[in-house]
Each structure stands twice: as C-alpha cells, then as structure tokens.
Amino acid sequence: MRKIILLVVLFTLTGCSVLIASQMMGNASNETTLKRETARSIGKGISPDQVKISNIDRGAYNVSWVAKTPKGKFSCSADDMVHRVNCLK
C-alpha cells in the first residue's frame, strides 16, 4: 500500500511540473512575440505594429497563426518557443 501511495504522489508531482513548464513556455507564443516574429519573418519593411494576429493554435511542440499585414494575409507557424518561424502568403 505504501508503494502505491508513493507512486500516486510521484505521478501527481510530475504532472504538476509538466503543467507549470508548459504554461511558462506558452508565454513564448504571446501575441506581442508573434507580431514581432511575423514581421521579422516576412521582412520587406513591415513593423510589428502593422501585423494583426488571429486564429492562434498552440500545440505541444508548435504554434500556428494567421497574420494580416499591409503586404497581405499570411499563414504562419513556428516551434513552441517561436524560434523557427515560417510564413506563407
């Protein structure tokens, strides 16, 4: 019985750690960051202020979104930390 209780406690603590870590990483894909990285990815003189973000879809290992800019509408995606951004018109 003692082993079962220890396993339950261990799994509970591990689950809490994973949730906390995923919340912390989720901050990397906030709207401000997505605007900045979209502007950087598209280039061509677009500033983050000119980017409007919608349809954000956060997965476990990636994030995707739609960006509207003066240069058109783009479908963008990146890894969970928004390091490798790819935007297609």
Residue pairs with C-beta under 8 A, 6 or more apart in sequence:
22 60
25 80
25 81
26 58
28 80
28 81
28 82
29 56
29 58
29 63
29 78
29 80
29 82
31 53
31 56
32 48
33 82
34 51
34 53
34 56
34 63
34 65
34 67
34 76
34 82
35 48
35 49
35 51
35 53
35 67
36 48
37 78
37 82
37 85
38 46
38 48
38 51
38 53
38 65
38 67
38 69
38 74
38 76
38 85
38 87
39 46
39 47
39 48
39 50
39 51
39 69
40 85
41 76
41 85
41 86
41 87
42 67
42 69
42 71
42 74
42 87
44 71
46 69
46 70
46 71
50 69
50 70
51 67
51 68
51 69
52 67
52 68
52 69
53 65
53 66
53 67
54 65
54 66
54 67
54 68
55 64
55 65
55 66
56 63
56 64
56 65
57 63
57 64
57 65
58 80
59 80
60 80
61 79
61 80
62 77
62 78
62 79
62 80
63 77
63 78
63 79
63 80
63 82
64 75
64 76
64 77
64 78
65 76
65 77
66 73
66 74
66 75
66 76
67 73
67 74
67 76
67 87
68 74
71 89
72 89
73 89
74 87
74 88
74 89
75 87
75 88
76 85
76 86
76 87
76 88
77 85
77 86
78 84
78 85
78 86
